[in-house]
Amino acid sequence: VIHNFNAGPSILPREVFEEASQAVLNFNNTGLSILELGHRTKTFQAVMDEAIALMKELMHLDGDHEVMFLHGGASTQFFQVPMNLLNDNDLSAYTDTGVWATKAIKEAKMFGHVEIVASSKDKNYTFLPKDFTVPKTARYLHITTNNTIYGTQWQDLDPFYNAGVPVVADMSSDILSRKVDFNKFDLIYAGAQKNAGAAGVTIVIVNKNQLGKVQRQIPAMLDYRNHIANGSMLNTPPVFATYVSLLTLRWLKNAGGVHEIEKINNRKAALLYQTIDSLPVFRGTVARED
């Protein structure tokens, strides 16, 4: 038996593999492969529409939040977020809790001012700093909810909800893995390959009320408003990766949704961590509460 412990691209349910492989040969009995299906056809439009609807349903999103399936990976969001939300003279607040947060900070500095309000870099990111203050003048606060390389996860999100500024979250590593109030975030982005599909598509959820407030010109392909207006079909979407996400979201819904998958994830995590802690040959590398 081969066990896949990759952080991503990570293992998918067997049903998803089977349905996706069948679609490569013959998608929904159309006689066409999903790989050659025209993305402007009603057949694929139904795929995109259902994927967006399922994300909204599983995350219990309100009418202000829009869902997009985009290209470029979460790394593109490191600069697309400040490009859409941050003016040249605006202040943004970032937490520095690992490799991906550091990269996001570097990109944001090209579009406005960045204040690092919390960092655990000096301790090699082995804990998450809890004592920090977010400037009320910050245009937004950016957090990375789960740091796979270092193994930390923000367990308590209330301090961010109560920060008094819009909250942006890189959830590439734990989106849909646990129940949180997604509506309290103004922007969420995640590469789908960890929990919501295959590599090649990036999921972005944004409160549309936060858009259109910057003075700069934004290239058409990088303006969230254009993607929303075109239903994630502004250009040729990542057709196959979007379809795999749709299959994964269907599987998640059939499994009972985020609430039920969180129970399964907690049991798996407990088994793993308890085993590590019980064996003297191993040593946990991060603070237990994180």
C-alpha positions in Angstrom: 0.0 0.0 0.0 1.3 3.4 -0.9 0.4 6.3 1.4 0.5 9.8 0.0 1.5 12.4 2.7 2.2 15.2 0.2 1.1 18.6 1.3 0.1 19.2 -2.3 -0.7 18.2 -4.9 -2.3 15.8 -2.4 -4.4 12.7 -2.6 -7.9 12.9 -4.0 -10.9 10.6 -3.4 -11.0 7.5 -5.5 -14.4 8.4 -7.0 -12.9 11.7 -8.2 -10.0 9.9 -9.9 -12.4 7.5 -11.6 -14.9 10.1 -12.8 -12.1 12.4 -14.0 -10.3 9.7 -15.9 -13.6 8.7 -17.6 -14.2 12.3 -18.6 -10.8 12.4 -20.3 -12.1 9.7 -22.7 -15.8 10.7 -22.9 -17.2 13.6 -21.0 -20.9 13.1 -20.0 -21.5 10.9 -23.0 -20.8 13.8 -25.4 -18.3 11.8 -27.3 -15.7 14.5 -26.5 -12.9 14.5 -24.0 -13.1 17.1 -21.2 -9.6 18.0 -22.5 -11.0 19.1 -25.9 -14.4 20.4 -24.8 -15.1 24.0 -25.9 -15.0 26.2 -22.8 -17.7 28.5 -24.3 -20.2 25.7 -24.8 -23.2 25.2 -22.6 -21.8 21.9 -21.5 -18.7 23.4 -19.8 -20.6 26.5 -18.6 -22.7 24.0 -16.5 -19.5 22.8 -15.0 -18.3 26.2 -14.0 -21.7 27.3 -12.7 -22.0 24.2 -10.5 -18.5 24.6 -9.2 -19.1 28.2 -8.2 -22.5 27.3 -6.7 -21.1 24.4 -4.6 -18.3 26.6 -3.2 -20.9 29.1 -2.1 -23.0 26.4 -0.6 -20.2 24.6 1.2 -18.8 27.8 2.6 -22.2 29.3 3.4 -21.3 32.5 1.6 -23.6 35.5 1.7 -24.6 37.6 -1.3 -21.7 40.0 -1.0 -19.1 37.2 -1.6 -18.2 36.1 -5.1 -16.3 33.0 -6.1 -13.8 32.8 -9.0 -11.8 30.0 -10.5 -8.6 31.5 -11.8 -5.1 30.7 -13.3 -1.7 31.4 -11.8 -1.7 29.6 -8.5 -1.8 31.2 -5.1 1.5 32.8 -5.8 -0.2 35.1 -8.4 -2.5 36.2 -5.6 0.5 37.5 -3.7 0.5 40.5 -6.1 -3.0 40.4 -7.4 -4.5 41.1 -4.0 -2.5 44.3 -3.3 -3.0 45.4 -6.9 -6.7 45.3 -6.4 -7.0 46.5 -2.8 -4.0 48.7 -2.0 -3.2 52.2 -3.3 0.4 53.4 -3.5 0.1 55.4 -0.3 -2.1 53.0 1.6 -0.9 50.8 4.5 -1.4 47.1 4.6 -0.8 44.8 7.6 0.8 41.3 7.2 1.6 38.5 9.6 4.9 36.8 8.8 4.5 33.1 9.7 6.4 31.2 7.1 7.7 31.0 3.5 4.4 31.8 1.8 3.7 34.8 4.0 7.2 36.1 3.4 6.6 35.9 -0.4 3.3 37.6 -0.1 4.9 40.4 1.9 7.6 40.9 -0.8 5.1 41.3 -3.5 2.8 43.6 -1.6 5.6 46.1 -1.1 5.6 46.9 -4.8 2.0 48.3 -4.5 1.9 50.1 -1.2 3.2 50.3 2.4 3.5 47.0 4.4 3.7 46.8 8.1 4.6 43.4 9.6 2.4 43.3 12.7 3.5 39.8 13.9 6.4 37.6 13.0 7.9 34.3 14.3 10.8 34.4 11.9 13.4 34.8 14.7 12.2 31.4 16.0 12.2 29.7 12.6 8.4 30.0 12.5 8.0 27.4 15.2 5.1 29.2 16.8 2.4 31.7 15.9 2.6 35.2 17.6 -0.5 36.0 19.5 0.3 39.5 20.9 0.0 42.0 18.1 -1.8 45.2 17.1 -3.2 46.0 13.7 -3.2 49.7 12.7 -6.8 50.9 12.2 -5.5 52.7 9.1 -4.5 49.5 7.4 -6.4 48.9 4.2 -6.4 45.2 5.0 -4.8 42.5 7.2 -3.2 39.5 5.5 -2.8 36.1 7.2 -1.7 32.7 6.1 -4.1 30.4 7.9 -1.9 27.2 7.7 1.8 26.9 7.0 2.5 23.5 5.6 6.3 23.8 5.5 6.5 24.6 9.3 3.4 22.8 10.4 1.5 25.7 12.1 -2.1 26.7 11.9 -4.1 29.6 13.4 -6.5 27.8 15.7 -8.3 31.0 16.9 -9.4 33.3 14.2 -11.3 35.7 16.4 -8.4 38.2 16.8 -8.4 38.7 13.0 -12.2 39.0 12.8 -12.0 41.7 15.6 -9.1 43.6 14.1 -11.3 46.3 12.7 -10.0 46.1 9.2 -10.8 43.9 6.2 -9.1 40.5 6.5 -7.4 38.7 3.6 -6.4 35.0 4.0 -4.2 32.7 2.1 -6.0 29.4 2.8 -4.2 27.3 0.3 -3.4 24.6 2.8 -6.6 24.3 4.8 -9.5 25.7 2.8 -12.7 23.6 3.3 -10.8 21.4 5.8 -12.5 22.9 8.9 -15.6 25.0 9.7 -14.9 28.7 9.9 -17.1 31.7 9.2 -15.9 32.4 5.7 -18.1 35.5 5.5 -15.9 37.3 8.0 -13.1 37.3 5.4 -13.0 40.0 2.7 -10.8 38.0 0.4 -9.7 34.3 0.5 -7.4 32.6 -2.0 -6.2 29.1 -2.3 -4.5 26.8 -4.8 -7.0 24.0 -5.2 -4.5 21.2 -5.1 -4.4 20.7 -1.3 -8.1 20.2 -0.5 -10.3 21.1 -3.4 -9.0 19.5 -6.6 -5.9 19.3 -8.8 -3.1 21.7 -9.5 -3.9 24.2 -12.2 -6.8 26.2 -10.7 -6.9 28.9 -8.0 -10.0 29.6 -6.0 -10.6 33.2 -5.0 -13.5 34.4 -2.8 -13.9 38.2 -2.5 -16.4 40.6 -0.9 -17.3 42.6 -4.0 -17.7 45.7 -1.8 -14.0 45.9 -1.3 -13.3 46.2 -5.1 -13.0 49.3 -7.2 -11.4 51.5 -4.6 -7.9 51.8 -5.9 -6.8 54.6 -8.2 -4.3 52.6 -10.3 -5.1 51.1 -13.7 -5.3 47.3 -13.4 -4.6 45.1 -16.4 -7.8 43.4 -17.5 -6.7 39.9 -16.6 -5.7 40.9 -13.1 -8.9 42.9 -12.2 -11.2 40.7 -10.1 -14.2 42.7 -11.3 -13.7 41.5 -14.8 -13.5 37.8 -13.7 -16.7 38.2 -11.6 -18.5 39.9 -14.5 -17.5 37.1 -16.9 -18.2 34.2 -14.5 -14.5 33.1 -14.4 -14.6 32.9 -18.2 -12.8 36.1 -19.1 -10.3 33.9 -21.0 -10.0 30.2 -21.5 -10.3 28.8 -18.0 -8.3 25.8 -16.7 -11.0 23.4 -17.9 -9.8 20.1 -16.6 -8.6 21.4 -13.2 -12.0 23.2 -12.7 -13.8 19.9 -13.5 -11.7 18.0 -11.0 -12.5 20.7 -8.4 -16.2 20.3 -9.2 -15.9 16.5 -8.6 -14.1 17.1 -5.4 -16.7 19.6 -4.2 -19.5 17.1 -5.0 -17.6 14.4 -3.0 -17.3 16.8 -0.1 -20.9 17.7 -0.1 -21.9 14.0 -0.2 -19.6 13.3 2.7 -21.6 15.8 4.8 -19.8 19.0 4.0 -17.1 20.9 5.8 -18.5 20.2 9.3 -18.2 16.4 8.7 -14.8 16.5 7.0 -13.5 18.5 9.9 -14.3 15.6 12.3 -12.4 13.2 10.0 -9.5 15.5 9.7 -9.3 16.0 13.5 -9.3 12.2 14.0 -6.5 11.8 11.5 -4.5 14.7 13.0 -4.9 13.3 16.5 -3.7 9.8 15.4 -0.6 11.3 13.7 0.4 13.8 16.5 -0.3 11.3 19.3 1.8 8.7 17.6 4.7 11.2 17.1 4.5 12.4 20.7 4.4 8.9 22.1 7.6 7.8 20.4 10.9 9.2 21.9 12.6 9.0 18.5 10.4 11.8 17.2 10.1 15.4 18.4 7.3 17.8 17.5 8.9 20.9 15.9 6.2 23.6 16.7 4.4 24.9 19.7 1.6 22.4 20.6 -1.1 25.0 20.6 -0.2 25.9 17.0 
